[in-house]
Amino acid sequence: MERVNLASIGQKIVTDYRDNTIALISDMGKVKEEVEKKVVLVETYIVIIVLKGCGSICMEDKEFTIQAGDIFICPPSNILEKSMMSIDLEIRGFIVSKEMAENGMKEARMSWTNRTIASNYVIHAEQEEIRRLCMYYDLLNDKLNAPESTSKHLSLSGLFTALIYELCDIFEHNNFLLESANYTSAENIFQRFIKLLEDPHQPFISVNEYAALLHITPKYFSSVCKKQTGKTANEIIAEEIIKTAKILLHDNRLSIKQVADRLNFANQSHFGTYFRRHTGISPQQFRKM
């Protein structure tokens, strides 16, 4: 499985600008070739503004259609597959490292993760909103390619934060509000839990163990999850385990046992039973799909 990160983009796709924090893309030629042929694991934040044409992208086992006026948003740790794009597709694309995106969101005091955008991976924008986003693209492109100066970093930081605010306005216009970073106590607990859950260096553990790490009782932890998402803590953990399992199973270099070990299962049999219970198929059957 191919990985989409800023290093791989530089090797295979023509960019208007690229460094180790951000890439700007408007040339769809190579992009189209890459995404239509492969299953890819996204390791960056991606925002695609569709100016012309149409396409379809499969992510999180759902197919999303994009057309002129749409904004496609993909946070890290998502698998993209079965993509199709029209010949006349024209875009403006922002590929941003996780660190840079989250620093920008911190400046804008917003939270924007897989769980906060949920099913809103494609949002339609008005013509004037698209025009402003393209303006930010041009300004960032111009400034990123400009000679170094004492104020360049500050200018870029301000432009990127302003871009995030612009996206927030579009989300609000579509009756979709990103979560404010000014959390209540329960929201703060939930955000800490999500960071633990999505940390690749933190093994998956039980509800009781997560509660202990958060210094709260399992009962209160479960009530926080239910209030924030409508799902139990066990359901949220299971979703993340299965999502990660699918990503690992796409890597044929790993045996089923190695996948089970990475996911902190006692053995391969336990993993197989768990995977089948949540997906309806075995890990071996999923790998052959």
Beta strands, then each sheet from edge to edge (+ up, - down):
strand 1: 2-4
strand 2: 17-18
strand 3: 22-25
strand 4: 40-42
strand 5: 45-52
strand 6: 54-59
strand 7: 62-67
strand 8: 70-74
strand 9: 78-85
strand 10: 90-96
strand 11: 110-111
strand 12: 122-124
strand 13: 179-180
sheet 1: 1+ 4+ 9- 6+ 7-
sheet 2: 2+ 3- 10+ 5- 8+ 12-
sheet 3: 11+ 13-
end
